Amino acid sequence: MLSIPLGLPEFKVIKQELLSYGYAIHVEKTETQERCPHCEFATCTMWFKK
């Protein structure tokens, strides 16, 4: 298994795949709450979509 440091402590690698065109790394969040980047208020609802 390849070990790739992502530098993202809020995510945990749950699966890695070697594909013909590269790697697929599946991650999940380690916390269920989101924090506002401005006031640090914690919420379990995301207010935006990407």
N, CA, C and O atoms as CSV, one atom per row, in Angstrom:
chain,resi,resn,atom,element,x,y,z
A,1,MET,N,N,0.844,-1.189,0.000
A,1,MET,CA,C,0.000,0.000,0.000
A,1,MET,C,C,0.885,1.248,0.000
A,1,MET,O,O,1.868,1.315,0.739
A,2,LEU,N,N,0.550,2.194,-0.794
A,2,LEU,CA,C,1.262,3.454,-0.897
A,2,LEU,C,C,0.832,4.380,0.223
A,2,LEU,O,O,-0.360,4.493,0.507
A,3,SER,N,N,1.770,5.037,0.855
A,3,SER,CA,C,1.448,5.990,1.923
A,3,SER,C,C,1.677,7.399,1.398
A,3,SER,O,O,2.807,7.784,1.097
A,4,ILE,N,N,0.596,8.167,1.290
A,4,ILE,CA,C,0.681,9.531,0.772
A,4,ILE,C,C,0.271,10.500,1.872
A,4,ILE,O,O,-0.893,10.508,2.272
A,5,PRO,N,N,1.205,11.328,2.377
A,5,PRO,CA,C,0.829,12.316,3.388
A,5,PRO,C,C,0.034,13.448,2.741
A,5,PRO,O,O,0.560,14.183,1.906
A,6,LEU,N,N,-1.214,13.583,3.123
A,6,LEU,CA,C,-2.065,14.605,2.527
A,6,LEU,C,C,-1.943,15.948,3.235
A,6,LEU,O,O,-2.223,16.991,2.644
A,7,GLY,N,N,-1.525,15.928,4.503
A,7,GLY,CA,C,-1.440,17.170,5.258
A,7,GLY,C,C,-2.817,17.727,5.587
A,7,GLY,O,O,-2.967,18.933,5.783
A,8,LEU,N,N,-3.812,16.869,5.649
A,8,LEU,CA,C,-5.185,17.265,5.940
A,8,LEU,C,C,-5.675,16.460,7.139
A,8,LEU,O,O,-6.295,15.412,6.958
A,9,PRO,N,N,-5.408,16.929,8.372
A,9,PRO,CA,C,-5.741,16.139,9.554
A,9,PRO,C,C,-7.228,15.898,9.756
A,9,PRO,O,O,-7.603,15.003,10.513
A,10,GLU,N,N,-8.086,16.673,9.098
A,10,GLU,CA,C,-9.527,16.485,9.244
A,10,GLU,C,C,-10.066,15.346,8.376
A,10,GLU,O,O,-11.258,15.043,8.421
A,11,PHE,N,N,-9.189,14.714,7.583
A,11,PHE,CA,C,-9.588,13.599,6.730
A,11,PHE,C,C,-8.815,12.332,7.077
A,11,PHE,O,O,-7.664,12.385,7.509
A,12,LYS,N,N,-9.476,11.191,6.877
A,12,LYS,CA,C,-8.861,9.885,7.088
A,12,LYS,C,C,-8.949,9.125,5.761
A,12,LYS,O,O,-10.012,9.063,5.144
A,13,VAL,N,N,-7.835,8.556,5.335
A,13,VAL,CA,C,-7.814,7.754,4.110
A,13,VAL,C,C,-8.487,6.421,4.411
A,13,VAL,O,O,-8.082,5.702,5.325
A,14,ILE,N,N,-9.524,6.095,3.629
A,14,ILE,CA,C,-10.238,4.843,3.855
A,14,ILE,C,C,-9.977,3.806,2.765
A,14,ILE,O,O,-10.197,2.613,2.971
A,15,LYS,N,N,-9.511,4.262,1.612
A,15,LYS,CA,C,-9.243,3.321,0.517
A,15,LYS,C,C,-8.292,3.970,-0.482
A,15,LYS,O,O,-8.373,5.168,-0.751
A,16,GLN,N,N,-7.388,3.155,-1.028
A,16,GLN,CA,C,-6.486,3.616,-2.080
A,16,GLN,C,C,-6.559,2.621,-3.228
A,16,GLN,O,O,-6.597,1.409,-3.018
A,17,GLU,N,N,-6.577,3.150,-4.438
A,17,GLU,CA,C,-6.639,2.289,-5.619
A,17,GLU,C,C,-5.595,2.732,-6.633
A,17,GLU,O,O,-5.400,3.925,-6.863
A,18,LEU,N,N,-4.941,1.775,-7.222
A,18,LEU,CA,C,-4.030,2.039,-8.329
A,18,LEU,C,C,-4.807,1.772,-9.611
A,18,LEU,O,O,-5.198,0.637,-9.884
A,19,LEU,N,N,-5.027,2.819,-10.393
A,19,LEU,CA,C,-5.775,2.716,-11.641
A,19,LEU,C,C,-4.809,2.808,-12.813
A,19,LEU,O,O,-3.632,3.110,-12.620
A,20,SER,N,N,-5.286,2.553,-14.009
A,20,SER,CA,C,-4.413,2.600,-15.183
A,20,SER,C,C,-3.904,4.008,-15.473
A,20,SER,O,O,-2.869,4.168,-16.119
A,21,TYR,N,N,-4.612,5.021,-15.009
A,21,TYR,CA,C,-4.233,6.410,-15.285
A,21,TYR,C,C,-3.734,7.153,-14.046
A,21,TYR,O,O,-3.432,8.343,-14.132
A,22,GLY,N,N,-3.640,6.481,-12.898
A,22,GLY,CA,C,-3.137,7.137,-11.689
A,22,GLY,C,C,-3.717,6.486,-10.435
A,22,GLY,O,O,-4.143,5.331,-10.458
A,23,TYR,N,N,-3.726,7.239,-9.358
A,23,TYR,CA,C,-4.215,6.745,-8.080
A,23,TYR,C,C,-5.567,7.369,-7.748
A,23,TYR,O,O,-5.838,8.513,-8.113
A,24,ALA,N,N,-6.403,6.617,-7.060
A,24,ALA,CA,C,-7.648,7.144,-6.497
A,24,ALA,C,C,-7.535,6.978,-4.981
A,24,ALA,O,O,-7.298,5.878,-4.482
A,25,ILE,N,N,-7.704,8.067,-4.269
A,25,ILE,CA,C,-7.617,8.040,-2.816
A,25,ILE,C,C,-8.980,8.445,-2.269
A,25,ILE,O,O,-9.446,9.557,-2.517
A,26,HIS,N,N,-9.615,7.553,-1.532
A,26,HIS,CA,C,-10.931,7.801,-0.949
A,26,HIS,C,C,-10.731,8.237,0.502
A,26,HIS,O,O,-10.029,7.574,1.266
A,27,VAL,N,N,-11.348,9.346,0.869
A,27,VAL,CA,C,-11.198,9.875,2.224
A,27,VAL,C,C,-12.560,10.144,2.836
A,27,VAL,O,O,-13.567,10.249,2.135
A,28,GLU,N,N,-12.572,10.256,4.168
A,28,GLU,CA,C,-13.768,10.685,4.861
A,28,GLU,C,C,-13.360,11.649,5.965
A,28,GLU,O,O,-12.239,11.597,6.470
A,29,LYS,N,N,-14.286,12.533,6.333
A,29,LYS,CA,C,-14.000,13.508,7.379
A,29,LYS,C,C,-13.958,12.801,8.726
A,29,LYS,O,O,-14.748,11.895,8.988
A,30,THR,N,N,-13.033,13.221,9.575
A,30,THR,CA,C,-12.922,12.630,10.897
A,30,THR,C,C,-13.868,13.294,11.893
A,30,THR,O,O,-14.138,12.732,12.954
A,31,GLU,N,N,-14.370,14.472,11.569
A,31,GLU,CA,C,-15.316,15.177,12.429
A,31,GLU,C,C,-16.641,15.343,11.690
A,31,GLU,O,O,-16.664,15.470,10.466
A,32,THR,N,N,-17.736,15.342,12.435
A,32,THR,CA,C,-19.049,15.509,11.815
A,32,THR,C,C,-19.479,16.960,11.795
A,32,THR,O,O,-20.423,17.310,11.086
A,33,GLN,N,N,-18.818,17.807,12.550
A,33,GLN,CA,C,-19.187,19.222,12.594
A,33,GLN,C,C,-18.281,20.037,11.681
A,33,GLN,O,O,-17.122,19.694,11.451
A,34,GLU,N,N,-18.838,21.114,11.176
A,34,GLU,CA,C,-18.066,22.086,10.401
A,34,GLU,C,C,-17.863,23.315,11.270
A,34,GLU,O,O,-18.686,23.608,12.137
A,35,ARG,N,N,-16.783,24.027,11.046
A,35,ARG,CA,C,-16.511,25.266,11.780
A,35,ARG,C,C,-16.405,26.424,10.798
A,35,ARG,O,O,-15.815,26.302,9.725
A,36,CYS,N,N,-16.986,27.540,11.188
A,36,CYS,CA,C,-16.878,28.754,10.387
A,36,CYS,C,C,-15.417,29.199,10.382
A,36,CYS,O,O,-14.810,29.296,11.448
A,37,PRO,N,N,-14.836,29.471,9.212
A,37,PRO,CA,C,-13.438,29.903,9.173
A,37,PRO,C,C,-13.221,31.290,9.754
A,37,PRO,O,O,-12.083,31.677,10.021
A,38,HIS,N,N,-14.293,32.042,9.953
A,38,HIS,CA,C,-14.163,33.402,10.477
A,38,HIS,C,C,-14.375,33.474,11.986
A,38,HIS,O,O,-13.572,34.083,12.692
A,39,CYS,N,N,-15.457,32.855,12.494
A,39,CYS,CA,C,-15.774,32.974,13.922
A,39,CYS,C,C,-15.555,31.678,14.694
A,39,CYS,O,O,-15.685,31.665,15.918
A,40,GLU,N,N,-15.224,30.587,14.002
A,40,GLU,CA,C,-14.992,29.282,14.611
A,40,GLU,C,C,-16.243,28.668,15.244
A,40,GLU,O,O,-16.129,27.732,16.036
A,41,PHE,N,N,-17.441,29.180,14.910
A,41,PHE,CA,C,-18.679,28.605,15.412
A,41,PHE,C,C,-18.867,27.224,14.804
A,41,PHE,O,O,-18.708,27.048,13.596
A,42,ALA,N,N,-19.209,26.238,15.640
A,42,ALA,CA,C,-19.381,24.871,15.164
A,42,ALA,C,C,-20.837,24.630,14.774
A,42,ALA,O,O,-21.762,25.077,15.452
A,43,THR,N,N,-21.017,23.916,13.671
A,43,THR,CA,C,-22.340,23.559,13.214
A,43,THR,C,C,-22.281,22.186,12.560
A,43,THR,O,O,-21.218,21.754,12.114
A,44,CYS,N,N,-23.401,21.507,12.502
A,44,CYS,CA,C,-23.425,20.215,11.815
A,44,CYS,C,C,-24.073,20.355,10.449
A,44,CYS,O,O,-24.312,19.349,9.781
A,45,THR,N,N,-24.363,21.576,10.016
A,45,THR,CA,C,-24.982,21.843,8.726
A,45,THR,C,C,-24.032,22.678,7.887
A,45,THR,O,O,-23.458,23.656,8.367
A,46,MET,N,N,-23.871,22.289,6.639
A,46,MET,CA,C,-23.046,23.097,5.734
A,46,MET,C,C,-23.944,24.122,5.064
A,46,MET,O,O,-25.023,23.777,4.582
A,47,TRP,N,N,-23.522,25.352,5.026
A,47,TRP,CA,C,-24.340,26.458,4.504
A,47,TRP,C,C,-24.022,26.780,3.058
A,47,TRP,O,O,-24.643,27.680,2.493
A,48,PHE,N,N,-23.102,26.099,2.447
A,48,PHE,CA,C,-22.728,26.411,1.073
A,48,PHE,C,C,-22.588,25.122,0.277
A,48,PHE,O,O,-22.445,24.035,0.836
A,49,LYS,N,N,-22.634,25.272,-1.025
A,49,LYS,CA,C,-22.395,24.162,-1.932
A,49,LYS,C,C,-21.274,24.545,-2.867
A,49,LYS,O,O,-21.117,25.711,-3.230
A,50,LYS,N,N,-20.505,23.563,-3.247
A,50,LYS,CA,C,-19.404,23.817,-4.195
A,50,LYS,C,C,-19.861,23.529,-5.578
A,50,LYS,O,O,-19.091,23.677,-6.527
